[in-house]
Amino acid sequence: MELGRYGIWHGGQHYGPELAARLEQAGYGTLWLGSSPESDLRDAEVLLAATSSVAVGTSIVNMWKSPAADVAASYHRLEDEHPGRFLLGVGIGHREATGEYKSPYQTIVGYLDELDDAKVPVDRRALAALGPKVLQLSAARTAGALPYLTTPEHTREARRALGGGVLLAPEQMVVLETDPEIARATARDRLAPYLQLSNYTTSFKRLGFSDDDFADGGSDRLVDAMVLHGSAVEIAAGLEAHLDAGADHVAIQQLGHEGIDLLPGYEALATVLQ
């Protein structure tokens, strides 16, 4: 699938037909649905219907929440309605959010087996992956990996783990704000829940951060690494660093206060992204 160099990442509640169409007009290649979309994939259907050529992907459908058979049926419905435009991203979610959480690696393997049985093509699905083992699985069993909340350093290591010819599409949070203290306050609000989740703190530690960086909402060093902030030109340089490190595509998540109009920021970024 052609995803373009840059896409947009948000939960379905932040999208709508008009915003989707305007983001496509701005030149973004993919609209990513986060926050564990439902297995019927109706939110993805809305985005596909509102646009003409942009790709739509899930990042990600939660394996504990959404049975593979239901998700596969929804995939085939979208493929029939909008051929060649939907990429199914799936993942294991968070240990802290799932009482049943056990044997996560084997659960992922079993879920992919079910997608195989339901004829969801390998090249039309991708896997949420942070650590080396699941990155390698994503290369073997899917089109590639969708890392969330990472840095260009992680992207470089992920590319080594994946090898060439495999999709690598990290997500990157951004705040279009040139005052660093205001930007960091916005970033800390968004980062706070992730500092309580072991898969992310483990990933951060692999990148050289420590428990001290997780205290009090996150150190400036951690916040600045995980959330780009500044002018559109400065943020564009940070996004391009992922591509330079081996990413094929970067999913941009703009942060801001509740009710903020996201479109002006994305249009401003689009004018400076290469």
N, C-alpha and C positions, 0 to 999 in steps of 0.2 A: 504494500500500500504506500501511496505517496502522502506523507504526513507534513511535509514542509519543514523548514528549519525551526519554526517557532509555533507554539500553540498556546491555548488558554486553559487553565485548570480551575474549576469551581464546582461546588455542590449544585445540584439541580435548582435549589431555591434561589440561586444568584443569577441563573440564566432566564431567558425568555425568548420567544421567537424574534422580537425586534433586536435585542442585543446580539443574538446569534447571527442574524443577517448582517448587522453592522460590523461585527468582528470578522466575518468572512470578507466583507468589502475592504476592511483595513489591511487584509493580506495574510491573516493568520491561517496556517494550514490545517490545524486540528483543534477541535473543541473537546476537552476532557471533562468527563463527569466524575467528580470525586464523591466522598462521603457515603460510600456503600450504596449505590443505586439499587433499587428494587429489582428482583429477578425478571419482572415483566419488561424491563428496559423501556418503559413509556417515556421517561425523560429524554432518553437518547432519540427516540422516535420523534419527539417534538423538535429537537435540534436538527435532525436530518430533514424533516419536512420544511423547516424554515429557511434552509440553505440549499444551494444547488450543487456545490462541488467540494466543499470543505469536508474533511474526514471527521468522524465523531468516535471517541473511544471512552471506555470506562476505566477509571483509575482509583479504586478498583471495585469490582463486585466481590463481596465478602463470601468466602467459601462456606463459612459456618451458617450464614444467614440465608443463602440462596442456593437451593439444590441444583446440581449440575444439569439435570434433565430439564428443569424449568428454564434455566438460563440458555441452554442449547436451543430449545424451542423458540425463545425470544430472538436469539441470534439469527436463526433461519428466517423468522418473520421479517426482521430488518433487512436481511440480505435480499429477500424477495422484493421488498418495497424500494430499497435503495442500494442496488448492487454495487459492491466494491468500495463502500464508504464507511463501514463500521468495523472497528477493531475491539475485540472483547478482552479487556484487562481484568484479571482475576488475582486474588491474593488471600492470604491466610488470616489477615487481621491481627488483633492484639490479644495477647494472653490475658491481660487484665479485664478485657471486655467480654470474655467468653468463658462461661462456666465449664463447657465441654472441652476446652482447649487441651488437647493431648496429641502426642505423635504428630506434630505439625508437618514435618517433612513428608511422612507417609500419607497424611491427609491431602497434601498438595498433589502428590503422585496419583493417589486414587481419584481425585477430582479431575485431573488431566486425562486419566484413563477413561472416565465417564464422558468427557468431551470428545475423546477419540471415538468412542462407541456411538455417540450422537452425531458424528460427521461434522464437527466443527473443525475446520482446517487448521493445521498447525500454524500456518503463516497468517492467520487472521485472529490470533489470540496472543496475549502477552502476559507476563507474570510480574507482580510486585516482588522486588528482590533488593535486599541490602547486603547480606553476607555472602561469602564466596560460594557456599554450597548451593544456595537457592539461585544465585546468579548462574552457576553452571547448569543447573536444572532448566532455567529459562532458556538457555542457549540450546539445550538438547531437545526440549519438548514444546517450545513455542517460538514465535517470531523474535522474542527478545525480552528485555527487562525494562520495568517502569520503577526506578528508584524514587523514593519520596523523601524530602527533607535531607538533602545531601549537599556536597560541595564539589567544585571541580577536582579536588584531590580524590574524592570518592569516585567520581566519574572516570578518572584516569585508572584507578585500580579496578573498577568494574569492567572497563574495556579490556584490561589484561585478562580478567577472569573469563570474559565472554568470548574473546577472540574476534576476528574480523567477520564481516558479513552478517552480523546479528544486531538487531535493533537495540539501541540504548537511548532511552528517552527519559532523562531525569526531570523531576519537578523542581521549580525554584520559586520561593516566595520573594516578593519585592514590595517596597514601600516607596512611592514617589514623593519623597520629602527630603529637602536639603538640610533641615535642622536635625542633627544626629540624635539629640535627646528626644525630640518628638517622634522621630522614626523608630527609635529603640523602644519607646513605650508602646507603640502600636505593635511592634514585632513581639515584645514580651507577652502581650495579651494573647496573641495567636500561638506562641510557642508553649505557653504554660501547660496545656494538657499533655503535650508530647514529652515533657520532662518527667512525667509519671509513668511512662510506658517503656518497658524494658527493652523492646526491640530497637527503639530509637536511642535510648541512652547507651546501649551496647554498641550501636553503630557510631555514636559520637565518640565513645572511648577508643574505638578502632582508629578514629581520625585524630587522636591525640588529646582529647578533652578528658576532664576528670570530674569526680563528684563535686569538687569546689565550683566548677563551671555551671553546675545545675542548680546551685543555691540561689535564693532570692530572685527567682524568675529568670535566671540565666546571666552569666557574666557578659560584659560587653564583647569580649572575644568570641564567645559562642554566638551571641545574637548577631554580630556583624558577619560571622561566617555563614550562618544559616539563612539570613534575610538580607538581601541586597537593598540598600537604600541610597538616596541621593537624587540627582537629576536623571532625566531620561537617558542622556548620553552616558553617565556613569553606570547606570543600571545595565544599559546595553552592553557595555564592556564586560561586566560581570557575567552576563548571560552568554556572551560569545566565548568566555573562558571555558564553559562546559563543552562547547563544540571543539575548541582547540584541544581539549583533554580527551576527545574521542566520542562525544555524544553525537548521535544522528539528528536529534531533535530535542528541544527544551520546552517543557510545559510551564508557563508563567502563571503564578497566582498572585494577583495584586491584593494587598491588604489595605484596610481602611476602616473607618468607623461604620457602624450599622447604618444602612441606608445610603451609603456613598454611591454616587454615579460612577461606575467603573469605566465606562466607555472613554471619557476624555483621556484618562491615563493610558489606556491601551492604544488609543489612536496616537498619542504623543510618542509612545515607545515604537510603534510601527514605523514612524517616520525616520527613526535613527537605526533600526535593526537592519543588518545586512542580509 
